[in-house]
Every structure is written in C-alpha cells, then in structure tokens.
C-alpha cells in the first residue's frame, strides 16, 4: 500500500481548461442517479469510493455496456456539422481481487460520445484501518481526445488520485467520504463528497450524497443526489434516484433493477440528464441525455 501511495503522488500534474466529458458510471450508479459514496459496492470501487473494497472477500469480474441517446435534439445541433451527436457508446471491464490484506482491482473504460473519446485505466487498493473503518486510494490514467471545435488542442493525457474512506457506524448506518483529484490534475474534476446509507427497514434503503468543488466557491458549485433501494425476495433489487449537480450543471433522475446471486449478477439501469443552464455547453437547450446500461458480474 505504501508503494502504491508513493507512485500515485509522484504522477505528472497537468492543468487545463478543457470542457469536461461526463464521468462514466456503472449500472448500479446510474440506477441511483450517481448516489453511492457510502454504499459497500464491489465494482464501484474503481469509479466512486475505493475504500468500500476493503469489506469484500474473494474476487470478481464484471463488464458493462452503455448506449447513449439524445432526446429533443436542438435545431442548432442539427444545423452544425461539427456538433453531430453520432453513435455514442461506453464500455467498461472490471477485475477485483479481495483475497489479501490490501484489496482492490483494475478497470478499463472507454467512452465515445458527442465527438469526445476517452480511454481510462484505473488501479485501486483499500485496507481496514479499524474494526469498521477503511481507507482506499484510486489511481486514474486518462487519455482524452475532444472535437476540434473546442480548441486546437485535441489530445490530452493526465493522472489523478481519488482518496476515500468508509465507516460502518451500525447495522443500519454507513458513512463515506471521497476526495477526487485533490492535486487538480485535470481542472474542473476536483470534488469533496460525503454521503450516508441508512436502512429504513430490512427491505428499504435510503442513500444520499452531497459535495462541493474545493477550487471554487461552495455557494455556487455544489451537488446533491439521493436514492432509495427496495429489496424484493432475497436477491432482486429495484432502485430510483434523483440528482442536482450545480458543478456540471446537470440535473435528472435514474432507475434500475438488478438480480444478484451467489456467483452471478445482472443489472439494468437508465439515467436521464438535462442541462440546468446555458453554462452547460455539452447540451443545447431542451436536450436530454439517456444512458441505458446493462452489466454482468461474476464472483468467485
């Protein structure tokens, strides 16, 4: 773990004013509108909070495919050949090993949409620091290619660190916190997020996250999101959530279902995203993005 941390903090730091491609989310996160900082999730250790990996045993593999559609396409986009939406698609593969004292995994992610092309590789590790508390570190290596209409600089490579912690307070309550890109390697990605998960009943969970962008005033750059999960039978789950992000100027909802067996799991989710104001330059007025994700998980 010490060697991992040393490598992470000696990476090259690059700052930029690039417009931001949307963050990749798993089917589980899309179903809850991105909520999950305090949830104990295996695959999502490579996406959101790496500390949750410390609570798992065994290993696992997962793959997901996301199709991205655009609703209510604006005439301005139709008339601008540089801003054609195209045929976007996102794919990601994850591998996790939780057999040692330091638990974690790797991932490969690729996003193609709205003229952007992002390839990201991640490595994360987590360990227990107390009976019910864990700390994790996630390293992200990203290669971005963006459309020429944004600037003359089309290609960019950067390295980032994400630090997270998770605490199981009681059988019903879990807390989590994440610091994203504290060294500001990619301008605009920095976040401080906190969240909780609370079991209202044995079958009903409530989760909520809140966050700010440390490099800007918290009064103008903040986010919140919340979701509920209903457990039907022993291995079937239904989720729904809502988010309001005043950092990226998106708002929307998500929903999904999943079946999680002892060795296999399948998840389906849809997330709907609208722009909040003209400060969001990714979408035109009244356009809506629909992410439809299907994933499969194998545990052994």
C-alpha positions in Angstrom: 0.0 0.0 0.0 2.9 2.4 0.8 4.5 1.8 -2.6 1.1 2.4 -4.2 0.7 5.7 -2.5 4.2 6.9 -3.4 3.5 6.1 -7.1 0.2 7.9 -7.0 1.6 11.1 -5.6 4.6 11.3 -8.0 2.5 11.4 -11.1 2.6 14.2 -13.6 0.2 17.1 -12.8 -1.3 18.8 -15.8 -3.9 21.6 -15.6 -6.3 22.5 -18.4 -9.4 24.4 -19.3 -10.8 21.6 -21.4 -14.6 21.2 -21.5 -15.5 18.1 -19.4 -16.7 14.9 -20.8 -19.3 13.3 -18.5 -18.0 10.9 -15.8 -18.6 7.2 -16.5 -21.0 5.5 -14.2 -21.8 1.8 -13.6 -25.3 0.4 -14.0 -25.6 0.4 -10.2 -24.7 4.1 -10.0 -26.9 5.1 -12.9 -29.9 3.4 -11.3 -29.4 5.6 -8.2 -28.7 8.8 -10.1 -25.0 8.6 -9.1 -25.6 8.2 -5.4 -23.3 5.8 -3.5 -20.4 7.3 -1.7 -21.3 5.4 1.5 -22.5 2.2 -0.2 -20.5 -1.0 0.1 -20.0 -1.8 -3.6 -17.5 -4.0 -5.3 -17.3 -2.8 -8.9 -17.8 0.8 -8.0 -14.5 0.9 -6.0 -12.9 1.7 -9.4 -15.4 4.6 -10.1 -16.5 6.3 -6.9 -15.2 5.3 -3.4 -12.2 2.8 -3.4 -12.5 2.3 0.4 -15.6 0.0 0.0 -13.4 -2.7 -1.5 -11.9 -3.5 1.9 -15.1 -5.0 3.1 -15.2 -7.8 0.5 -13.7 -11.3 0.3 -13.0 -13.3 -2.9 -12.7 -11.9 -6.4 -14.9 -10.8 -9.2 -15.1 -9.8 -12.9 -17.7 -7.5 -14.5 -18.4 -6.0 -17.9 -20.9 -3.3 -18.8 -22.1 -1.7 -22.0 -23.9 1.7 -22.1 -25.8 3.1 -25.1 -26.3 6.9 -25.0 -29.2 8.5 -26.8 -30.1 12.2 -27.3 -33.7 13.3 -26.8 -35.2 16.5 -28.2 -32.3 17.3 -30.4 -32.0 21.0 -30.9 -32.1 22.5 -34.4 -28.8 24.3 -33.6 -27.1 20.9 -33.3 -28.8 19.6 -36.5 -27.5 22.6 -38.5 -23.9 22.4 -37.1 -21.9 19.6 -38.7 -19.3 19.9 -36.0 -21.8 19.1 -33.3 -23.4 16.0 -34.6 -24.2 13.6 -31.8 -23.2 10.4 -33.8 -23.5 6.9 -32.3 -22.1 7.1 -28.8 -21.2 4.1 -26.7 -19.5 3.3 -23.4 -17.8 0.1 -22.4 -16.0 -0.9 -19.3 -14.4 -4.0 -17.8 -13.5 -4.5 -14.1 -11.5 -7.1 -12.2 -11.3 -7.2 -8.4 -9.1 -9.2 -6.0 -10.1 -9.2 -2.3 -8.0 -12.1 -1.1 -5.2 -10.2 0.6 -4.8 -7.6 3.3 -4.9 -4.8 0.7 -8.0 -5.3 -1.5 -8.7 -3.7 -4.8 -8.8 -4.1 -8.6 -8.2 -2.7 -12.0 -10.5 -1.4 -14.8 -10.6 -0.4 -18.4 -13.1 2.2 -19.5 -13.9 3.7 -22.9 -16.3 6.5 -23.7 -17.3 7.8 -27.1 -20.0 10.5 -27.3 -20.6 14.0 -28.7 -17.3 14.0 -30.5 -15.3 13.1 -27.4 -13.2 9.9 -27.0 -11.9 8.9 -23.5 -9.9 5.9 -22.6 -9.2 5.4 -18.9 -7.3 2.8 -16.9 -7.6 2.6 -13.1 -5.9 0.8 -10.2 -7.2 0.9 -6.7 -6.4 -0.6 -3.3 -8.1 -0.4 0.2 -7.5 -1.8 3.6 -9.1 -1.6 7.1 -7.8 1.0 9.5 -10.1 -0.1 12.3 -12.7 -2.6 13.1 -15.4 -0.9 11.0 -13.4 1.8 9.0 -11.5 1.5 5.8 -9.3 3.8 3.6 -8.7 3.4 -0.1 -6.8 5.1 -2.9 -7.7 5.1 -6.6 -5.3 5.9 -9.4 -6.7 7.0 -12.8 -4.7 7.3 -16.1 -6.8 9.0 -18.7 -6.3 9.7 -22.4 -8.8 12.3 -23.9 -9.5 13.3 -27.4 -12.0 16.0 -28.0 -13.6 17.7 -31.0 -11.7 20.4 -32.9 -14.4 23.0 -32.3 -13.4 23.2 -28.6 -9.8 24.2 -29.2 -6.7 23.5 -31.3 -5.5 21.0 -28.6 -7.3 17.7 -29.3 -5.3 15.2 -27.2 -4.6 15.2 -23.5 -3.2 12.7 -21.0 -3.4 13.1 -17.3 -3.0 11.2 -14.0 -5.3 11.6 -11.0 -5.8 10.3 -7.4 -9.0 9.7 -5.6 -8.9 9.1 -1.8 -11.9 7.6 0.1 -13.0 6.3 3.4 -15.9 4.2 4.6 -17.2 3.6 8.1 -19.9 1.2 9.2 -21.5 3.0 12.2 -24.1 0.4 12.9 -26.1 -2.3 11.2 -28.4 0.3 9.7 -26.0 3.3 9.1 -22.9 3.6 6.9 -20.9 6.8 6.2 -18.5 7.6 3.4 -16.3 10.4 2.1 -14.2 10.9 -1.0 -11.7 13.5 -2.2 -11.5 13.5 -6.0 -8.4 14.8 -7.8 -7.0 16.8 -4.8 -4.0 17.9 -6.8 -6.2 19.3 -9.5 -4.5 17.4 -12.3 -7.5 18.0 -14.6 -9.0 21.3 -14.0 -12.7 21.0 -13.1 -12.6 17.4 -11.8 -11.8 18.2 -8.1 -14.6 17.3 -5.7 -15.2 16.7 -2.0 -18.1 14.3 -1.5 -19.8 12.9 1.6 -22.7 10.5 2.0 -24.7 8.1 4.1 -26.6 4.9 3.6 -29.4 4.2 6.1 -31.6 1.1 6.3 -35.1 2.3 7.0 -36.3 -1.3 7.2 -34.7 -4.6 6.3 -36.0 -4.2 2.8 -35.7 -0.5 2.2 -32.5 1.6 2.0 -32.1 5.3 1.7 -28.8 6.8 0.3 -27.8 10.4 -0.1 -24.6 12.3 -1.2 -23.6 15.9 -1.1 -20.5 17.6 -2.5 -18.6 20.7 -3.4 -15.8 21.7 -5.8 -13.0 22.9 -3.5 -11.3 25.0 -6.2 -14.4 27.2 -6.4 -16.9 28.8 -4.0 -19.1 26.1 -2.4 -22.0 28.6 -2.6 -22.1 28.3 -6.4 -20.5 24.9 -7.0 -22.3 22.1 -5.2 -24.2 18.9 -5.8 -26.6 16.6 -4.1 -28.2 13.3 -5.0 -30.4 10.8 -3.3 -31.9 7.3 -4.0 -34.0 4.5 -2.5 -33.5 0.8 -2.9 -36.2 -1.8 -2.4 -35.1 -5.5 -1.9 -37.7 -7.9 -3.2 -37.2 -11.6 -2.2 -33.5 -12.2 -1.3 -31.7 -11.3 -4.5 -33.8 -8.9 -6.6 -33.5 -5.1 -6.2 -35.3 -2.0 -7.5 -33.7 1.4 -7.3 -34.6 5.0 -8.1 -32.8 8.3 -7.6 -32.6 12.0 -8.4 -29.6 14.3 -8.7 -28.9 18.0 -8.9 -25.4 19.0 -9.9 -24.5 22.7 -9.8 -20.9 21.9 -10.7 -21.5 20.4 -14.1 -25.0 22.0 -14.5 -26.9 18.7 -15.0 -30.0 17.5 -13.2 -32.0 14.4 -13.7 -33.2 11.0 -12.5 -32.3 7.4 -12.6 -33.8 4.0 -12.1 -32.8 0.4 -12.4 -33.2 -3.3 -11.4 -30.7 -5.9 -10.5 -30.5 -9.6 -9.7 -27.5 -10.6 -7.6 -27.0 -14.3 -7.0 -24.2 -16.0 -5.0 -21.9 -16.2 -8.1 -23.6 -14.2 -10.9 -25.4 -10.9 -11.2 -27.1 -8.8 -13.9 -28.0 -5.2 -13.6 -30.0 -2.8 -15.9 -30.4 0.9 -15.5 -31.4 4.1 -17.2 -30.3 7.7 -16.3 -31.9 10.9 -17.7 -29.8 14.1 -17.7 -31.0 17.6 -18.5 -28.9 20.7 -18.6 -29.6 23.2 -15.8 -28.5 26.4 -17.6 -26.5 27.7 -20.6 -23.4 27.3 -18.5 -23.6 23.6 -19.6 -22.0 23.7 -23.1 -22.3 20.0 -23.6 -26.0 20.2 -24.4 -28.2 22.6 -26.3 -31.5 23.9 -24.8 -34.2 21.3 -24.0 -31.9 18.4 -25.0 -31.9 15.3 -22.7 -29.3 12.5 -22.5 -30.5 9.0 -21.8 -27.9 6.5 -20.6 -29.0 2.8 -20.8 -26.7 0.4 -19.1 -26.6 -3.4 -18.9 -23.9 -5.1 -16.8 -23.0 -8.6 -15.8 -20.9 -9.7 -12.7 -19.2 -13.0 -11.9 -17.9 -13.6 -8.4 -15.6 -16.4 -7.3 
